[in-house]
Amino acid sequence: MNFQIRKMTPEDVANVFEIDQQTAGLYWPLSSYRFETVENTAARNWVAENTERKILGFLILWLILDEIHVANFAVSPDFRQRGIGGALLRHGLKAAWDEGARTSFLEVRSGNTSAIHLYQKFGYEETGIRKSYYQDNHEDALMMTLYPLAYQNNFFRQETP
Ligand SMILES: CC(C)(COP(=O)(O)OP(=O)(O)OC[C@H]1O[C@@H](n2cnc3c(N)ncnc32)[C@H](O)[C@@H]1OP(=O)(O)O)[C@@H](O)C(=O)NCCC(=O)NCCS
């Protein structure tokens, strides 16, 4: 399907918030999205939109020195499994690499197999567990790390994920 990835702007916040609400047991308040797009200088925020300019998914990353953290990430339920999440992550990681990121961290619900598969496909490894981390259902969080060699392999080997 046809879509492009571009930087998230404050005008996208309402649509991004809607996707997050449709997705997560715990979702960020609208004010957090405003903060990420307007104030947080560490934030690197991306959206995927179709040719009719409908927002299909988003990715919020935080760049801290040479580390890029996946802070929030979702594709609209109607548009999943069409390559949009992978394209967002690839785009965000590549742009962060170009800014000096060499490793990436994230936390993911231990039962979120689709996201875990996606991260593993990109070379992230399980590196820890936070017991009962999520307040809504006390689910564990898996901590995952993309180490520099695997990160580099994403962009400098011939076949990319
Ligand atoms: C995780 C998420 C962003 C993936 O987005 P997506 O657009 O569906 O992903 P893609 O179509 O690009 O799939 C890329 C890879 O993810 C994995 N994947 C995606 N959906 C999957 C599913 N239902 N089951 C297993 N693996 C899945 C696969 O490895 C897939 O690669 P493949 O197609 O070669 O098998 C999406 O499922 C989502 O929004 N989930 C809810 C929010 C969320 O969990 N965010 C992450 C929080 S840490």
The ligand as an SDF file (V2000), in Angstrom:
LIG
                    3D

 48 50  0  0  0  0  0  0  0  0999 V2000
    3.6530   -3.7020   16.7180 C   0  0  0  0  0  0  0  0  0  0  0  0
    3.0080   -2.9470   15.5350 C   0  0  0  0  0  0  0  0  0  0  0  0
    3.4190   -1.4830   15.6050 C   0  0  0  0  0  0  0  0  0  0  0  0
    3.5240   -3.5800   14.2300 C   0  0  0  0  0  0  0  0  0  0  0  0
    3.0100   -2.8000   13.1520 O   0  0  0  0  0  0  0  0  0  0  0  0
    2.6210   -3.4660   11.7500 P   0  0  0  0  0  0  0  0  0  0  0  0
    2.4190   -2.3820   10.7690 O   0  0  0  0  0  0  0  0  0  0  0  0
    1.5110   -4.4210   11.9380 O   0  0  0  0  0  0  0  0  0  0  0  0
    3.9720   -4.2830   11.4220 O   0  0  0  0  0  0  0  0  0  0  0  0
    4.4710   -4.7940    9.9950 P   0  0  0  0  0  0  0  0  0  0  0  0
    3.3230   -5.1160    9.1100 O   0  0  0  0  0  0  0  0  0  0  0  0
    5.4840   -3.8340    9.4910 O   0  0  0  0  0  0  0  0  0  0  0  0
    5.1690   -6.1540   10.4140 O   0  0  0  0  0  0  0  0  0  0  0  0
    6.5670   -6.2210   10.5950 C   0  0  0  0  0  0  0  0  0  0  0  0
    6.9020   -7.4700   11.3800 C   0  0  0  0  0  0  0  0  0  0  0  0
    6.2900   -7.4480   12.6680 O   0  0  0  0  0  0  0  0  0  0  0  0
    5.9540   -8.7650   13.0680 C   0  0  0  0  0  0  0  0  0  0  0  0
    4.5010   -8.8380   13.2120 N   0  0  0  0  0  0  0  0  0  0  0  0
    3.6010   -7.8540   12.9420 C   0  0  0  0  0  0  0  0  0  0  0  0
    2.3510   -8.2870   13.2510 N   0  0  0  0  0  0  0  0  0  0  0  0
    2.4830   -9.5420   13.7300 C   0  0  0  0  0  0  0  0  0  0  0  0
    1.5640  -10.4960   14.2430 C   0  0  0  0  0  0  0  0  0  0  0  0
    0.2420  -10.2380   14.3420 N   0  0  0  0  0  0  0  0  0  0  0  0
    2.0510  -11.6940   14.6730 N   0  0  0  0  0  0  0  0  0  0  0  0
    3.3770  -11.9730   14.6130 C   0  0  0  0  0  0  0  0  0  0  0  0
    4.3030  -11.0980   14.1230 N   0  0  0  0  0  0  0  0  0  0  0  0
    3.8570   -9.9050   13.7180 C   0  0  0  0  0  0  0  0  0  0  0  0
    6.4440   -9.6740   11.9900 C   0  0  0  0  0  0  0  0  0  0  0  0
    7.7780  -10.0350   12.3110 O   0  0  0  0  0  0  0  0  0  0  0  0
    6.4040   -8.7620   10.7780 C   0  0  0  0  0  0  0  0  0  0  0  0
    7.2900   -9.1730    9.7870 O   0  0  0  0  0  0  0  0  0  0  0  0
    6.7720  -10.1580    8.6170 P   0  0  0  0  0  0  0  0  0  0  0  0
    5.6000   -9.4720    7.9850 O   0  0  0  0  0  0  0  0  0  0  0  0
    7.9540  -10.2520    7.7190 O   0  0  0  0  0  0  0  0  0  0  0  0
    6.4140  -11.4350    9.2930 O   0  0  0  0  0  0  0  0  0  0  0  0
    1.4600   -3.0910   15.5630 C   0  0  0  0  0  0  0  0  0  0  0  0
    1.1350   -4.4650   15.6980 O   0  0  0  0  0  0  0  0  0  0  0  0
    0.7820   -2.3150   16.6750 C   0  0  0  0  0  0  0  0  0  0  0  0
    0.4600   -1.1470   16.5210 O   0  0  0  0  0  0  0  0  0  0  0  0
    0.5820   -2.9580   17.8280 N   0  0  0  0  0  0  0  0  0  0  0  0
   -0.0530   -2.3060   18.9730 C   0  0  0  0  0  0  0  0  0  0  0  0
    0.8750   -1.2730   19.6070 C   0  0  0  0  0  0  0  0  0  0  0  0
    2.1640   -1.8870   20.0430 C   0  0  0  0  0  0  0  0  0  0  0  0
    2.2270   -3.0500   20.4690 O   0  0  0  0  0  0  0  0  0  0  0  0
    3.2510   -1.1060   20.0040 N   0  0  0  0  0  0  0  0  0  0  0  0
    4.5610   -1.5050   20.4420 C   0  0  0  0  0  0  0  0  0  0  0  0
    4.6880   -1.1640   21.8840 C   0  0  0  0  0  0  0  0  0  0  0  0
    6.3140   -1.5890   22.5300 S   0  0  0  0  0  0  0  0  0  0  0  0
  1  2  1  0
  2  3  1  0
  2  4  1  0
  2 36  1  0
  4  5  1  0
  5  6  1  0
  6  7  2  0
  6  8  1  0
  6  9  1  0
  9 10  1  0
 10 11  2  0
 10 12  1  0
 10 13  1  0
 13 14  1  0
 14 15  1  0
 15 16  1  0
 15 30  1  0
 16 17  1  0
 17 18  1  0
 17 28  1  0
 18 19  1  0
 18 27  1  0
 19 20  2  0
 20 21  1  0
 21 22  1  0
 21 27  2  0
 22 23  1  0
 22 24  2  0
 24 25  1  0
 25 26  2  0
 26 27  1  0
 28 29  1  0
 28 30  1  0
 30 31  1  0
 31 32  1  0
 32 33  2  0
 32 34  1  0
 32 35  1  0
 36 37  1  0
 36 38  1  0
 38 39  2  0
 38 40  1  0
 40 41  1  0
 41 42  1  0
 42 43  1  0
 43 44  2  0
 43 45  1  0
 45 46  1  0
 46 47  1  0
 47 48  1  0
M  END
$$$$
